[in-house]
Amino acid sequence: IEPLALLLPELGSHSMETLRDWAKLSHEGSHRALEDCEALLALLQRGREFLREERPWISGLVSQYLGSSDDWPWTWYFLAGLPPAVLEALPPEKTLLADLRELKKRDEARSSDTKQESSLKRATLEAHLQLGAERLGLQVRPQQSTLAAEALAAMVGGKRIAVEAPTGTGKSLAYLLPGVLRARETGVPIVVSTHSKSLQDQLLEKDIPKLSEILGSPVRATTVKGQNNYLCLRKLHETLATVGFTDPVDLRWSATYLAALSHAVPVVELDRVSRYLRGIFPALDEWIDRVRSHHTTTMGPTCPYYKQCHFFDSARLAHDAEVIVANHALVFQWPSHLPQIRDLVLDEGHHLEDQLTKTLTASVSEDELSEACDRLARKQGTRRLGDGAGMARLLDDLKWDDFLERADEVRSRILFLRNAAPMLVPNVDGSEGYEQVVVLHRGSKQRGAETVWKTLDELRLAVKDLDAFLTRALQRCEGQRPSDRKSTRLNSSHVSESRMPSSA
């Protein structure tokens, strides 16, 4: 399963059932020893064909990060017997989508259009339901027809309705059909909010494909999630640059997997990485945490990967969708870069109260605090950041409290600068991620300019003071013999290589 997971990183599951479906193999005889062995052989053969014909660039990633080492027994599967042209194939370029600012302007211009009287009628819905039922050999339930008509009337009239229906009555299709027809008429997507990931998967993998068959044309659908669910390409490439063949194999496999995933799908949703893979490759969880997108590290248009950004691409896809699948937590804190919510379905509404309370409540448990402290104190050996424990002992020897005082002064000046800088920019909306350039001169009368310049001067002095302290500390270390130090791993060559320049 491990090589097929690397070859097909976009699959949310790499079970035999899922892989059989991918390869269009029969499920007859599943979970029987001989039949499963034969199926696995067929999967591996089909995988080699797919590797050669569709994804030769994955062999290049395996060669770059896993090499020809015997640490991972499946390296041969990607490298053996393949011509050099295959091994040297480049990953596909990520497709560039429309400018997010233009999409936002287009969405704002639609607000008046949706208020016009709709030409959609109940007869239109019933005609689509009947035609789709005949095409698929299904039967239309009276409850479905009634719910679809009520949902359409509510959308067109700007009203609210509450519906309770037993499981299996087809309510998802009943609200999706009028929502999609209305989206095609007005250009405004319908937003479906759920509580559970399982319902999101059902909508995307079962209900919406079925609706496409009913309508006779593909329905454009996408998901939107909180920002930390998306992969940050800048963080990924920065971290990939640190990977070497001396690293543990699970770390190198995890790096290869995420690199392959970033090219295999338009938008990487990290929460869809299977728990099975996280279990057999422990470093994968650490890698996922390191490459998550986060609002505090988002650079916007100044980022070299902005035009290919998975987080912003999720918004670009949402602006072009007919159905947007979200969750209750995000709907109640809807980001401004997404299309405005006009037609909204709150599925699994019985969870709303609990979810709204959870979303708008800040809490922390003793266990969470303890775990966070453990993570901070734990030696991060797999990141190759050096001997953290030895550095701590060394700094303790070099007046640790004095170091902390200077470091905290630098930190406080940076935080103050972050709060003062927005005063220079009118109408700042940090969630947009758009570039705003401000030219600031010494002595400027611009609002907030004096405060910013003063803070920059204080930050410069604080950094200079910290630099002088560390320079004296390093000089003291270089004057000692290695045997005199508490950490024998920190010899003079290591210290001199990490010296901070006096101009820092």
Backbone hydrogen bonds, N-H to C=O, Kabsch-Sander energy under -0.5 kcal/mol:
donor,donor_aa,acceptor,acceptor_aa,energy
5,A,1,I,-2.2
6,L,2,E,-1.6
7,L,3,P,-2.0
8,L,4,L,-2.3
11,L,8,L,-1.4
19,L,15,S,-2.6
20,R,16,M,-2.5
21,D,17,E,-2.0
22,W,18,T,-2.2
23,A,19,L,-2.3
24,K,20,R,-0.6
24,K,21,D,-0.8
25,L,20,R,-2.9
30,S,27,H,-1.8
32,R,29,G,-1.3
36,D,32,R,-3.0
37,C,33,A,-2.0
38,E,34,L,-2.3
39,A,35,E,-2.4
40,L,36,D,-2.5
41,L,37,C,-2.2
42,A,38,E,-2.1
43,L,39,A,-2.4
44,L,40,L,-2.5
45,Q,41,L,-2.2
46,R,42,A,-2.6
47,G,43,L,-2.6
48,R,44,L,-1.9
49,E,45,Q,-1.7
50,F,46,R,-2.4
51,L,47,G,-2.6
52,R,48,R,-2.3
53,E,49,E,-2.7
54,E,50,F,-2.7
55,R,50,F,-1.7
58,I,55,R,-1.5
59,S,56,P,-1.1
60,G,56,P,-0.8
61,L,57,W,-1.6
62,V,58,I,-2.4
63,S,59,S,-2.5
64,Q,60,G,-2.1
65,Y,61,L,-2.5
66,L,62,V,-2.2
67,G,62,V,-1.9
69,S,66,L,-1.0
75,T,72,W,-1.6
77,Y,74,W,-0.9
78,F,74,W,-0.7
78,F,75,T,-1.3
79,L,75,T,-1.3
80,A,76,W,-2.7
82,L,79,L,-1.3
86,V,83,P,-1.2
87,L,83,P,-1.5
88,E,84,P,-1.9
89,A,86,V,-1.3
97,L,307,K,-0.6
103,L,99,D,-2.0
104,K,100,L,-2.2
105,K,101,R,-2.1
106,R,102,E,-2.2
107,D,103,L,-2.1
108,E,104,K,-2.2
109,A,105,K,-1.9
110,R,106,R,-0.8
110,R,107,D,-0.7
111,S,108,E,-1.0
112,S,109,A,-0.5
113,D,110,R,-0.5
114,T,110,R,-1.6
115,K,112,S,-1.1
116,Q,113,D,-1.7
124,T,121,K,-0.6
125,L,121,K,-1.4
126,E,122,R,-2.6
127,A,123,A,-2.1
128,H,124,T,-2.1
129,L,125,L,-2.8
130,Q,126,E,-2.5
131,L,127,A,-2.5
132,G,128,H,-2.7
133,A,129,L,-2.4
134,E,130,Q,-2.2
135,R,131,L,-2.2
136,L,132,G,-2.3
137,G,133,A,-1.2
138,L,133,A,-2.4
145,S,141,R,-1.8
146,T,142,P,-2.3
147,L,143,Q,-2.6
148,A,144,Q,-2.7
149,A,145,S,-1.9
150,E,146,T,-2.4
151,A,147,L,-2.8
152,L,148,A,-2.2
153,A,149,A,-2.3
154,A,150,E,-2.1
155,M,151,A,-2.2
156,V,152,L,-2.8
157,G,153,A,-2.4
158,G,154,A,-0.8
159,K,154,A,-2.3
169,T,166,P,-1.3
174,A,170,G,-1.5
175,Y,171,K,-1.8
176,L,172,S,-2.1
177,L,173,L,-2.3
179,G,175,Y,-1.4
180,V,176,L,-2.8
181,L,177,L,-2.3
182,R,178,P,-2.3
183,A,179,G,-2.0
184,R,180,V,-2.2
185,E,181,L,-1.2
186,T,182,R,-2.7
187,G,183,A,-2.4
190,I,322,E,-2.3
191,V,343,D,-2.8
192,V,190,I,-0.6
192,V,324,I,-3.0
193,S,191,V,-0.6
193,S,345,V,-3.3
194,T,326,A,-1.8
200,Q,196,S,-1.3
201,D,197,K,-2.6
202,Q,198,S,-2.1
203,L,199,L,-2.6
204,L,200,Q,-2.4
205,E,201,D,-2.8
206,K,202,Q,-2.0
207,D,202,Q,-2.3
208,I,203,L,-2.8
210,K,206,K,-1.8
211,L,207,D,-2.4
212,S,208,I,-2.2
213,E,209,P,-1.6
214,I,210,K,-2.1
215,L,211,L,-2.5
216,G,212,S,-1.5
217,S,212,S,-1.2
220,R,218,P,-0.5
221,A,219,V,-0.7
222,T,323,V,-1.9
224,V,325,V,-2.0
229,N,226,G,-2.0
230,Y,227,Q,-2.0
231,L,268,V,-1.3
232,C,291,V,-3.1
233,L,231,L,-0.6
236,L,232,C,-2.2
237,H,233,L,-2.6
238,E,234,R,-2.2
239,T,235,K,-2.1
240,L,236,L,-2.7
241,A,237,H,-1.4
242,T,239,T,-1.6
243,V,240,L,-1.5
247,D,244,G,-1.8
252,R,248,P,-1.9
253,W,249,V,-2.8
254,S,250,D,-2.0
255,A,251,L,-2.1
256,T,252,R,-2.2
257,Y,253,W,-2.7
258,L,254,S,-2.3
259,A,255,A,-2.1
260,A,256,T,-2.4
261,L,257,Y,-2.7
262,S,258,L,-2.1
263,H,259,A,-0.7
263,H,260,A,-0.9
264,A,260,A,-1.4
265,V,261,L,-1.3
269,E,267,V,-0.6
270,L,229,N,-3.0
270,L,268,V,-0.7
271,D,229,N,-0.5
272,R,269,E,-2.0
273,V,270,L,-1.5
278,R,274,S,-1.5
279,G,275,R,-1.7
280,I,276,Y,-1.8
281,F,277,L,-1.9
284,L,281,F,-2.1
285,D,282,P,-0.8
286,E,282,P,-0.8
287,W,283,A,-2.5
288,I,284,L,-2.6
289,D,285,D,-2.0
290,R,286,E,-1.7
291,V,287,W,-1.5
292,R,289,D,-0.5
293,S,230,Y,-2.8
297,T,294,H,-1.5
298,T,294,H,-0.7
302,T,299,M,-1.0
303,C,300,G,-2.1
306,Y,303,C,-1.8
308,Q,305,Y,-1.1
309,C,306,Y,-1.4
310,H,231,L,-0.5
313,D,309,C,-2.3
314,S,310,H,-1.6
315,A,311,F,-0.9
316,R,312,F,-2.1
317,L,313,D,-2.7
318,A,314,S,-1.5
319,H,315,A,-2.0
320,D,316,R,-0.8
320,D,317,L,-0.5
321,A,318,A,-1.2
322,E,220,R,-2.9
323,V,220,R,-1.9
324,I,190,I,-2.6
325,V,222,T,-2.9
325,V,323,V,-0.5
326,A,192,V,-3.0
326,A,324,I,-0.6
328,H,194,T,-1.7
331,V,327,N,-2.2
332,F,328,H,-1.7
333,Q,330,L,-1.4
334,W,331,V,-0.9
338,L,335,P,-1.2
342,R,340,Q,-0.6
343,D,189,P,-0.6
344,L,342,R,-0.6
345,V,191,V,-2.7
346,L,344,L,-0.5
347,D,193,S,-2.1
347,D,345,V,-1.0
351,H,348,E,-1.8
352,L,349,G,-1.8
355,Q,351,H,-2.6
356,L,352,L,-3.1
357,T,353,E,-2.2
358,K,354,D,-2.3
359,T,355,Q,-2.7
360,L,356,L,-2.0
361,T,358,K,-0.9
363,S,361,T,-0.5
369,L,365,S,-2.2
370,S,366,E,-2.5
371,E,367,D,-2.6
372,A,368,E,-2.4
373,C,369,L,-2.3
374,D,370,S,-2.2
375,R,371,E,-2.3
376,L,372,A,-1.9
377,A,373,C,-2.1
378,R,374,D,-2.1
381,G,379,K,-1.5
383,R,380,Q,-1.0
384,R,381,G,-1.4
385,L,380,Q,-0.8
388,G,386,G,-1.4
391,M,387,D,-2.3
392,A,388,G,-2.3
393,R,389,A,-2.2
394,L,390,G,-2.6
395,L,391,M,-3.0
396,D,392,A,-1.9
397,D,393,R,-1.5
398,L,394,L,-0.9
399,K,396,D,-0.7
400,W,396,D,-0.6
403,F,399,K,-1.8
404,L,400,W,-2.6
405,E,401,D,-2.1
406,R,402,D,-1.8
407,A,403,F,-2.8
408,D,404,L,-2.7
409,E,405,E,-1.4
410,V,406,R,-1.8
411,R,407,A,-2.4
412,S,408,D,-2.7
413,R,409,E,-1.9
414,I,410,V,-2.1
415,L,411,R,-2.5
416,F,412,S,-2.2
417,L,413,R,-2.2
418,R,414,I,-2.3
419,N,415,L,-1.6
420,A,416,F,-1.9
421,A,417,L,-2.8
423,M,420,A,-1.5
424,L,421,A,-2.3
425,V,422,P,-1.2
428,V,425,V,-0.6
432,E,429,D,-1.9
433,G,430,G,-0.6
440,L,438,V,-0.6
444,S,441,H,-2.0
449,A,446,Q,-2.2
452,V,448,G,-2.1
453,W,449,A,-2.6
454,K,450,E,-2.2
455,T,451,T,-2.2
456,L,452,V,-2.5
457,D,453,W,-2.3
458,E,454,K,-2.2
459,L,455,T,-2.4
460,R,456,L,-2.5
461,L,457,D,-2.0
462,A,458,E,-2.2
463,V,459,L,-2.6
464,K,460,R,-2.2
465,D,461,L,-2.2
466,L,462,A,-2.2
467,D,463,V,-2.6
468,A,464,K,-2.2
469,F,465,D,-2.0
470,L,466,L,-2.5
471,T,467,D,-2.4
472,R,468,A,-2.2
473,A,469,F,-2.1
474,L,470,L,-2.7
475,Q,471,T,-2.2
476,R,472,R,-1.9
477,C,473,A,-2.1
478,E,474,L,-2.4
479,G,475,Q,-0.9
480,Q,477,C,-1.8
484,D,481,R,-2.0
485,R,482,P,-1.3
488,T,486,K,-0.6
490,L,487,S,-1.3
491,N,489,R,-1.2
495,V,491,N,-1.9
496,S,492,S,-2.6
497,E,493,S,-1.6
498,S,494,H,-1.1
498,S,495,V,-0.6
499,R,496,S,-1.0
504,A,501,P,-1.9
